[in-house]
Amino acid sequence: MGASKRVRPNPVLWIWYAYGGRLPQRYSEWVLHDVSARTWMVRHALRSLVQLSPGLLFLLMPGPLWIKAMALLGGVILGLWYSLAYAEFTVEHRAHKQGYPLGTARRTREEAKAKLRAEQHERYAAIYRDSGQ
């Protein structure tokens, strides 16, 4: 998957995507990258924070600021907890909505990990191969 094929959505489309919207077909490569990159979990957490951001309006309600802030903090913690618990299923669904078969994001992540593991194994073998003799 070359970076030249990936077309990044504009901020309005990204917010639509963050809230669960399907992007036009030309963004499919970017969506697959988004859900399968090394930083996919961080990206998912940021999308979740964007989804939780309207909760900031709760601070405008009357009452003591510390109570509103603590309630908001509790809501954000709980929202992130559930979001991260189901992150793998959510990103698979995002990829599926873009037209990829279920399991594509996980398979792409596993292939990237396999390459990284092979490189690490080669480095380890080169350094420690004959150290015990």
C-alpha positions in Angstrom: 0.0 0.0 0.0 1.8 3.0 -1.2 1.5 6.4 0.4 0.9 7.9 -3.1 -2.4 6.1 -3.4 -3.6 7.4 0.0 -5.8 10.5 -0.2 -6.3 12.1 3.2 -9.8 13.4 3.9 -10.3 17.1 4.7 -11.1 18.1 8.3 -14.9 18.1 7.7 -14.8 14.6 6.2 -12.5 13.4 8.9 -15.0 14.5 11.6 -17.7 12.7 9.6 -15.5 9.7 9.6 -14.7 10.0 13.3 -18.4 9.9 14.1 -18.8 6.7 12.1 -19.6 8.0 8.6 -18.4 6.2 5.5 -16.0 8.1 3.3 -16.1 8.3 -0.5 -14.3 5.4 -2.3 -11.2 7.5 -3.1 -10.3 7.5 0.6 -10.4 3.7 0.9 -6.6 3.3 1.0 -6.4 5.9 3.7 -9.0 4.2 5.8 -7.2 0.9 5.6 -4.0 2.7 6.6 -5.8 4.4 9.5 -7.1 1.1 10.9 -4.0 -0.9 10.3 -1.1 1.4 10.9 1.3 0.9 13.8 -0.5 3.7 15.6 -4.0 2.4 15.0 -4.9 2.3 18.7 -3.8 5.9 19.2 -5.8 7.0 16.2 -8.8 5.1 17.5 -8.5 6.8 20.9 -8.3 10.2 19.2 -11.4 9.5 17.2 -13.1 8.5 20.5 -12.1 11.7 22.1 -13.6 13.6 19.2 -16.8 11.6 19.7 -16.8 12.5 23.4 -16.0 16.2 22.9 -19.7 17.4 22.8 -19.7 16.5 26.5 -17.7 19.7 27.1 -21.0 21.5 26.7 -21.9 20.0 30.1 -19.5 22.6 31.6 -21.9 25.3 30.5 -24.6 24.1 32.8 -25.2 25.9 36.1 -23.6 24.6 39.2 -20.2 24.2 40.8 -17.4 23.8 38.3 -15.6 21.1 40.2 -18.7 18.9 40.2 -19.2 19.4 36.5 -15.5 18.8 35.8 -15.5 15.6 37.8 -18.6 14.3 36.1 -17.2 15.1 32.7 -13.9 13.4 33.6 -15.8 10.3 34.8 -17.7 10.2 31.6 -14.6 10.6 29.4 -12.8 7.8 31.3 -15.8 5.5 31.0 -16.3 6.4 27.3 -12.6 5.7 26.5 -12.6 2.5 28.5 -15.4 1.1 26.5 -14.1 2.5 23.2 -10.7 0.9 23.7 -12.2 -2.4 24.9 -14.0 -2.7 21.5 -11.4 -1.0 19.4 -10.5 -4.0 17.3 -14.1 -4.7 16.4 -14.8 -1.0 15.7 -11.8 -0.6 13.3 -12.8 -3.8 11.5 -16.3 -2.4 11.0 -14.8 0.9 9.7 -12.8 -1.1 7.1 -15.8 -3.2 6.2 -17.9 -0.1 5.6 -15.2 1.1 3.2 -15.6 -2.1 1.2 -12.9 -4.4 2.6 -13.7 -7.9 3.8 -14.0 -8.4 7.5 -10.6 -9.3 9.0 -8.6 -7.2 6.5 -7.4 -4.6 9.1 -6.2 -7.3 11.5 -4.5 -9.3 8.7 -2.7 -6.1 7.5 -1.5 -5.4 11.0 -0.4 -9.0 11.5 1.6 -8.9 8.2 3.3 -5.7 9.3 4.1 -7.3 12.7 5.5 -10.4 11.0 7.9 -8.3 9.0 9.0 -6.4 12.1 9.5 -9.6 14.0 11.6 -11.2 11.2 13.8 -8.1 11.2 14.2 -8.3 14.9 15.0 -12.0 14.8 17.7 -11.4 12.1 19.3 -8.7 14.3 19.2 -10.9 17.3 20.7 -13.8 15.5 23.4 -11.6 14.0 24.4 -10.3 17.5 23.9 -13.4 19.7 24.2 -16.3 17.2 27.7 -17.5 18.4 27.9 -15.8 21.7 27.5 -19.0 23.8 30.5 -20.9 22.2 
